[in-house]
Amino acid sequence: MPRSVNHVASRAKRKRILKLTRGYFGARKNVWTVAKNTWEKGLTYAYRDRRNKKRTFRALWIQRINAAARLEGMSYSALMGALNKAGIEINRKVLADLAMNNPEAFKAIVAKVK
């Protein structure tokens, strides 16, 4: 009895992954083993960086708030402490957006906690 091999499914699997690696450099786009390894590694990076993105954005918001707060004569930590003490619950994302796009509103918030 001849050996039964499912060429259709294995070829389709390879084609699917090679399609996902289009645009990669050199052998990473067309050599099966290299492309598969690169694609799998890319999934690991994607998983890791979905978490890192949250950290980087928080750091960016803090820098923007700090810069705007220093223009008003306060440090970031002093501003956040005063906001907490005053009972103003506003998150860093919104505060950074106000500092960038609506400086008057940010000044009003700082004036309220001073």
C-alpha positions in Angstrom: 0.0 0.0 0.0 1.5 3.4 -0.9 2.3 6.0 1.7 -0.4 8.6 2.3 0.8 12.1 2.6 -1.5 15.1 2.8 0.4 17.5 0.5 -2.5 19.8 0.1 -2.8 20.7 3.8 1.0 21.0 4.4 1.4 23.2 1.3 -1.5 25.4 2.4 0.1 25.8 5.8 3.4 26.8 4.3 1.8 29.2 1.9 -0.2 30.8 4.7 2.9 31.5 6.8 5.0 32.6 3.7 2.1 35.1 2.9 2.4 36.5 6.4 6.2 37.1 6.0 5.9 39.1 2.8 7.9 42.3 3.1 10.6 40.7 5.4 14.2 41.1 4.3 16.2 38.4 2.4 15.6 34.8 3.2 13.1 35.7 6.0 10.4 36.1 3.3 10.8 33.0 1.1 12.8 30.3 2.9 10.4 28.1 4.8 12.3 27.4 8.0 13.7 31.0 8.3 10.3 32.5 7.5 8.6 30.3 10.1 11.1 31.1 12.8 11.0 34.8 12.1 7.2 34.8 12.1 7.0 32.9 15.4 9.5 35.3 17.0 7.5 38.2 15.7 4.4 36.9 17.6 6.5 36.8 20.8 7.6 40.5 20.2 4.0 41.5 19.5 2.8 39.9 22.8 5.6 41.5 24.8 5.1 45.0 23.2 1.4 45.1 23.7 2.2 45.2 27.4 5.2 47.5 27.0 3.0 50.0 25.0 1.0 50.7 28.2 4.2 51.5 30.1 5.6 53.8 27.4 2.4 55.8 27.1 2.1 56.2 30.8 5.8 57.5 30.9 4.9 59.9 28.0 1.9 61.2 29.8 3.9 61.8 33.0 6.6 63.7 31.1 3.9 66.0 29.5 2.2 66.6 32.8 5.5 67.4 34.4 6.5 69.9 31.7 3.1 71.7 31.9 3.1 71.6 35.7 6.6 73.2 35.9 5.4 76.1 33.7 2.8 76.7 36.5 5.5 76.5 39.1 4.8 73.0 40.4 6.6 69.7 40.1 4.8 66.6 38.8 4.8 64.9 42.2 3.5 68.0 44.0 0.7 68.4 41.4 -0.4 64.7 41.7 -0.3 64.9 45.5 -2.4 68.1 45.5 -4.9 66.6 43.1 -5.2 63.5 45.3 -5.6 65.6 48.4 -8.2 67.9 46.7 -10.2 64.7 45.7 -9.9 65.5 42.0 -10.0 62.1 40.2 -8.5 62.7 36.8 -6.3 60.2 35.1 -2.9 60.9 33.6 -4.1 60.3 30.0 -6.7 63.1 30.2 -4.4 65.4 32.2 -1.7 65.1 29.6 -4.2 65.7 26.8 -5.4 68.9 28.6 -1.8 70.0 29.1 -1.0 69.6 25.4 -4.3 70.7 23.7 -6.1 72.9 26.3 -3.5 74.8 28.5 -6.2 77.1 29.9 -8.1 74.1 31.4 -4.9 72.7 32.8 -4.1 76.1 34.4 -7.6 76.1 35.9 -7.0 72.6 37.4 -3.6 73.7 38.8 -5.1 76.9 40.2 -7.8 74.9 42.0 -5.3 72.6 43.8 -2.8 75.3 44.7 
